[in-house]
Amino acid sequence: MPEAITSVQAEQPGENGNSLPKRPLLELIDISKEFDVRDNGRRATLSAVNEVSLKVRTGRTLGIVGESGCGKSTLARVIVGLHAASSGEMLFENRQIETTGRRPRKIVEQMQMVFQDPSSALNPRATVGESIGFPLRVQGASKKEIDARVKQVITDVGLPASYVGNYPHQLSGGQRQRVNIARALALQPKLVVLDEAVSALDKSIQAQVLNLLADLQRDYQLTYVFISHDLNVVEYISDEVAVMYLGQVVEEGSAKALYENPRHPYTQLLLSSIPTLDPAQSNRDEPIGAGDSEIPSPISPPSGCRFRTRCPFVMDICSEVLPPRVEAAPEHIVACHLYSEGAERNDGAVAAAAS
Amino acid sequence: MSTTTGVRERVESMSRGDSSSETMASLEVRDLITEFRGRRGHVRAVNGVSFTVPRGGVLAVIGESGSGKSAMLRSIIGINPPSTLIEGNILLQGKDLLKMSQRDRRRARGRDISMVFQDPLTALDPVYTVERQLVETIKKHHEGISNADARSRAIGLLELVQIPSPGARLKAYPSELSGGMRQRVVIAMAIAGRPQVILADEPTTALDVTVQARIVRLFRQIQREVDAGLVVVTHDLGVAAELADEVAVMYAGRFVEHGSATQVLTTPSHPYTEGLIEANVRAGQDRRPRAIPGAPPSLKRLPAGCAFAPRCAYAIADCWSAPAPIRDTATHHWSRCLLASNAATSS
């Protein structure tokens, strides 16, 4: 068993780290996660996350979008250590951390997660104060310390301090999610992974929680990994965005560049599926084009490019070769053969089709 | 008292206006009240809702959770707990569902009026194939139909909802289909009896965005093809915009605004509707989304005046004292707001 924490770089993150705000807090290198499953009675391997490399910068938000089954929730769990990765490396503050086994508590504390369903994430028999204070109790804090910290974070998330004695069923969905956020913040983590954290909330409540998350990030220099299927919300809250399809990152870049100029045909498909709020702008009465909208099974994903079975621009090479990651523009990476060398001519065609 | 009568008259005249050609209306709901009665008090989830949906038309009802929109749909199809009090009229081709015998109502359900639920997995029986469930539904609605005819009808239905290789899919169990395919099967079952009205409760909420986009368009086109009226309940304004001809906004058991989808979603006249729209994060948005302050009121303790007044940025003293009147703001567009004015006359 390798040592859990090994310094991989001579240069230690020091006090002057703040002068480099873009420095990655977390770096994923070729992270894969496979599950052993049974497919029609036979043993099979489900490749949920496949060689994902991403950087999450300090104080910033990395958004991850994709449809169900794309591996975004599995990736979230691998990041915080709820799943052991099958392979790959992770750097947290430039130190290599355990990805395939148990992590030391010191690392675990610095990465917290907020889940989608605010109700099932809370113990119904524990008061709000007990739930928020639990991680501190595990840590061995004194009652006085716990009470003070609970009072602090419950106020931070915009709930009255008097709520500590309440039970989850006495709260609304939005208030419960605030409690979950408070619990995640109790140990003063550096990274918070939000997995569909606002998706189950009504839009008016969702807006409140989104604003709260933005304020907390500013006040405590938090770094977020924000996972959602809601493309507009991800665009709004994220600095950088990664698009996942069948376990792989197909495109990543700044939120602005990616949404204004999506390169990968899958990103283009996703963005064109966002419903408009104005019926006059809708193409609702146009005939539905043919084409298979089915996502292939991650148990036997297509060879080469995994998106090729749904791609309108599919070429011969797509089934043979896994598309390399190409820097289509500075800091804007796309994994698609249309952008590989010798295929520049297609750039115009894709752009035209996207507009 | 006089204002309430005035309101009622206006609502009735509006619905009468809409349904003047009797054959056009697929569903007419008048003054629907749904009250859940329990030992610890009664909760009026639907508090006097009236609307008409023409054949081939789509009404979307939007609002937050707890606004009563699902309770309204369940009352119309008739699947509330037995202790529920339901009053008003639910007219289907002039016949009142609430005055029918249980037997007639059961017969109408599925044949004349059908419902699509949010989660297709719970709507389908996991232990039977698609064929068995679809054929069973078809046989129920077409007495004396042969197995072979029912099966070919089933294939026809799957083709209508654009399921590729329908013959093969008939043999599948629900668990073998993707979420989008399952919801297509549910829609196929809902139109199997050629109903006049389809009710849909958050039909695309459980689906991925690329699938949702297709299902919404498919739903709209099929509903027109079978010439059924569609009442869809959703919290997603985007789904309403993509699907509906008319939009009604529900708050604390009542419609607070009703008009064409374009009117309501682009020129809202009720502060609550405005709040719902502003709370949405839109494409390319930089500014913070504006949340509606507070939470919906408890249906057990509704305020004396306008139910939205406690959360309303525009509320004046009169809003707290008496229920808000219904005001026409444009042709076929009204708002239950004291401060709403007719754009045409005020400007």
Interface residues (C-beta under 8 A of the other chain):
Chain A: E67 S68 S172 G173 G174 D202 K203 S204 I205 Q206 A207 Q208 L210 N211 A214 H229 D230 L231 N232 V233 E235 Y236 Y259 E260 L269 L270 S272 S273 I274 P275 T276 L277 D278 P279 A280 S282 N283 R284 D285 E286 P287 I288 D292 S293 E294 I295
Chain B: E64 S65 Q162 P164 S178 G179 G180 M181 D208 V209 T210 V211 Q212 A213 R214 V216 R217 L218 R220 Q221 H235 D236 L237 G238 V239 A241 E242 L243 A244 A261 T262 L265 T266 G275 L276 I277 A279 N280 V281 R282 A283 G284 Q285 D286 R288 P289 R290 A291 I292 A295
